[in-house]
Amino acid sequence: MVDTELAREQDYVATLYARLDALQREAEAQLKAVRILDVGGNHQSRSERDTFARTYEDRIVQLREVDDRLAFGRLETAPEEDGAPVYRYIGRVGLRDENLQPILLDWRVPQASAFYQATAATPLGARSRRHLLSSGRRIIRIEDEILDAALLEGDTANLHQGEGALLSALTAQRTGHMSDIVSTIQAEQDRIIRSELNGVLVVQGGPGTGKTAVALHRAAYLLYTHRDRLQNAGVLIVGPSTSFLQYIEAVLPSLGETGVVLASVGQLFPGVEAGHEDAPAVAALKGQTFMADLIARAVKSRQKVPAAAQKLLVNGDTLVLKPQLIEAAIHRARSGGKPHNEARVVFVKHALNALAREWLEQLQRQGRSMDDTDLPMLREDLRLADDVRVALNTAWLPLTPQKLVQDLYARPQWLEELTPRWRAAQRALLHRPRDAEFTIADIPLLDEAAEHLGEYSAVDAAQKREAKEQRKRDIENAELAIKNMDVKGLVNAKALADNFAELGDRATTAERAALDRSWTYGHVIVDEAQELSPMQWRLLMRRGPRRSFTIVGDIAQAAAAAAADSWREALAPVLEASFEADRWRLEELTVNYRTPSQIAEAAEEMAVAHGLPITASRTVRASDWPVVIVTDAVDALRRERALGVGGTVAVIVVEEHIDALAEALDAEFGDIVGRGALGLLRDVALLTPHDSKGLEFDAVIVVDPTAIVAASERGAGALYVAMTRATQRLYLVSDGPLPAGLSDLP
């Protein structure tokens, strides 16, 4: 009977792949037809042709990405009047046959929710649930969960629990890239994934509870369900490191979604990519909200009234620039409420007008025959005069965010003027050379500076205004193009207009959003959110002013110096100190799917011993290996490889010891070891505790746990993170006493 059912499912899945292939061929034919269109030299027509080509290209990519495990489930619902069973197949995307009848349901549609949420007690209209396990396009196993006891002909003693598909996924070897969990989403995860779009949703869960997977699948669900709202604004997913982003990058394409911006906090300021952390004390200082006030004072201090009158030489005449004139021009510019660089235009205009009037009066007193009609000529002469330009720039200099922050760090005297109440030791933490690289903690400060400074030049501002006007025209043209091409329903006018914009190489919404600092997203997902400082939250609030957020993390895993001790504290910048029940909601994940029980117990005992506020969770499995304590990292890796079981390995060590350890591992194992993000492409990844956040490996070797705890004020949280990255085996490398909570390990 099993063989018969397997063959039947294989036949059905073969029809689905045949339909997928047909749709792909159809899209390829449409693409070919569009590409050969002769549109002449008309710029708008070329834009329309290229945009439709991009639409078909995106469709082809989507169909290719969902090929693996296209269909993974089947629901049997109540029979029709003729008694025939009704089956609904669940897959990565929805498919219809040539007669437009549904043959595969997208996992995100409401009719598919029972596949994840139905139980024998609450079947939600389903009688049974079948998991289809596949390799390529071939079904290799089926597994049934009976929800209606009548299907067992009264025998309820052997109800299937359906854990085989889940446990198979959990125990599978890791590949260095995260896999989607679309076929094994559990009920508590599904409820969170399908939660409403609006408001702030906080997902709290301990290690291994699937927080990241839930966040990514939620992104795919929201993009599908709220496409009209999110397609043009986009979704931003913020992760803790570039290693993490590389690890998760394939998940959303495998679910049919590509229009998402993935970024670490260090990548959220266009033109600057920061990958290095400051020392803990420096990061903690830069992360506090009083730094926003410091940036504001720094900008304002660059608008200065001179202490005394200045003599200016213009076309042979000597003019006197009085402080009162500069003061009046500054007051006029500030009264408009514009950012520094934009207000400077008003300042310069007012100062030149006033100075030109004084020059005219001076010339008239000298007997020159001149009147008000000569003012424009005098203003132009003043504008070009070197002395005038130096004087006005000294009073109000145009600035970039990078220049402002660099000067703030490199000019101790200026910093002291701005921070009279700071201790000298605090100022010393910020001091560094002007040419030093920006760090991750600098990114929010650059963004804060950009808010106060505005566009660097009038040309930038004019280009932005023109872009807005062009978009209006593009939407009108897109509506006409859709009508002319007879493709109504395939693409909407706003999405088409987005692709008319010639930014780079026909940039997508996601690409344009990543390049525009002022872009605001329809939804923002933040992973490992417990690590964010108040200043980093301020930055994210500007990216998501609608307050539509999914915030994922575990307070117990907080290791950053500026991290919060509770979600209430962390969310203060998000909710502006307002914690009404309708402003945010908390969901908790309580089942640890990833971490074997023996590793989870060891990590939790260590966490409790250090007072970490861990979230209680239930582990679903044990592994075959106990936690092992060894005295040498090279020996630990040698032991792991001698097992011959394959899989991925992480060696986690504090930053200050990583160079020496890399040299030792290279000498023994050669190029199978890679550092940081590169390590995810090798058999062995050498990582710091920070870089390991959100990742998972078959085996983890934690080097010198005591050093990890001692490295920072939140070192115990970093060790908790490192220990819980393992899905099978954990080695602790120590030649001395272990941290509290681990001393009882054999």
HUURZI-V114133 format. One record per pair of residues at least 24 apart in sequence whose C-alpha atoms are under 6 Angstrom apart, sorted by sequence separation. I is the first residue (numbers start at 1). J is the second residue. D is the distance in Angstrom with one decimal. If there is no record, write none. Layout:
i: <I	I>
j: <J	J>
d: <D	D>
This chain:
i: <240	410	520	525	528	529	31	193	235	236	237	238	239	523	524	525	526	527	528	530	592	596	597	238	523	525	526	591	592	596	700	120	352	531	590	591	592	593	596	699	406	530	591	698	27	531	533	689	696	697	698	699	704	533	696	698	699	700	701	702	703	704	532	699	701	531	655	689	706	650	654	648	649	650	651	652	653	24	650	652	401	77	401	649	77	401	648	651	76	77	648	649	650	651	652	653	76	647	649	652	76	75	75	654	74	74	556	73	341	556	73	556	72	73	72	68	178	116	117	177	178	116	180	312	304	444	303	444	303	302	444	633	632	629	631	627	628	629	630	631	627	629	631	623	72	341	108	339	340	341	339	339	341	603	10	609	595	609	594	606	605	606	282	559	283	559	558	559	557	277	92	276	277	274	557	274	274	266	66	65	62	270	289	287	288	289	287	288	287	261	260	259	287	284	284	280	235	234	235	233	234	235	236	237	238	239	233	235	237	230	199	200	206	199	200	201	202	203	204	205	198	202	204	209	209	201	205	209	199	200	201	202	203	204	205	208	209	203	208	208	208	206	243	51	47	174	173	174	176>
j: <264	434	544	549	552	553	56	218	260	261	262	263	264	548	549	550	551	552	553	555	617	621	622	264	549	551	552	617	618	622	726	147	379	558	617	618	619	620	623	726	434	558	619	726	56	560	562	718	725	726	727	728	733	563	726	728	729	730	731	732	733	734	563	730	732	563	688	722	739	684	688	683	684	685	686	687	688	60	686	688	446	125	449	697	126	450	697	700	126	127	698	699	700	701	702	703	127	698	700	703	128	128	129	708	129	130	612	130	398	613	131	614	131	132	132	136	247	186	187	247	248	187	251	387	395	535	395	536	396	396	539	733	733	731	733	730	731	732	733	734	731	733	735	728	183	453	221	452	453	454	453	454	456	720	139	740	727	741	727	741	741	742	429	714	441	717	717	718	717	439	255	439	440	438	721	439	440	440	254	254	256	515	534	533	534	535	534	535	535	510	510	510	562	561	562	561	521	521	522	521	522	523	524	525	526	527	522	524	526	522	547	548	554	548	549	550	551	552	553	554	548	552	554	589	591	584	588	592	583	584	585	586	587	588	589	592	593	588	593	594	595	615	677	499	500	647	647	648	680>
d: <5.6	5.3	5.5	5.7	6.0	5.2	5.6	4.4	5.2	4.9	5.0	5.1	4.9	5.1	4.9	4.7	5.0	4.9	4.5	5.4	5.9	5.6	4.9	5.3	5.8	5.9	6.0	5.2	5.6	4.4	5.3	4.3	5.9	5.4	4.5	4.8	4.6	5.9	5.4	5.3	5.2	5.5	5.9	5.6	5.8	5.4	5.0	5.8	4.6	5.2	5.0	5.8	5.5	5.3	5.9	5.2	4.6	5.0	4.7	5.0	4.7	5.1	5.5	5.8	6.0	4.9	5.8	5.7	5.5	5.7	5.4	5.6	4.8	4.7	4.9	4.9	5.2	5.8	5.9	5.4	5.3	5.9	5.2	5.7	4.5	5.4	5.3	6.0	5.8	5.3	5.2	4.8	4.8	4.7	5.0	5.2	5.4	5.6	5.7	6.0	5.2	6.0	4.8	5.9	5.9	5.0	5.3	5.5	5.5	5.0	4.6	5.0	5.9	5.3	4.7	5.8	5.5	5.8	4.6	4.5	5.2	5.4	5.4	5.5	4.7	5.9	5.5	5.5	4.7	6.0	5.6	5.9	5.9	5.7	5.1	5.2	4.7	4.8	5.0	4.9	6.0	5.9	4.8	5.7	5.8	5.3	5.7	5.0	4.4	5.6	4.9	5.0	5.8	5.9	5.8	5.9	5.1	5.3	5.5	4.0	5.2	5.8	5.6	4.8	5.8	5.0	5.5	5.1	4.7	5.7	5.7	5.2	5.7	5.9	5.9	5.1	5.2	4.7	5.3	5.2	5.3	5.5	5.9	5.0	5.7	5.6	5.9	5.9	5.0	5.4	5.7	5.4	5.8	5.1	4.4	5.3	5.7	5.3	5.9	5.0	5.7	5.0	4.8	4.7	4.8	5.2	5.1	5.8	5.9	5.3	5.8	5.6	5.8	4.8	4.7	4.9	4.7	4.7	5.4	5.5	5.1	5.9	5.5	6.0	5.4	5.8	5.6	4.3	6.0	4.6	5.2	4.8	4.9	4.8	4.8	4.8	5.6	5.7	5.4	4.3	5.6	5.5	4.2	5.7	5.7	5.8	5.2	5.9	4.9>
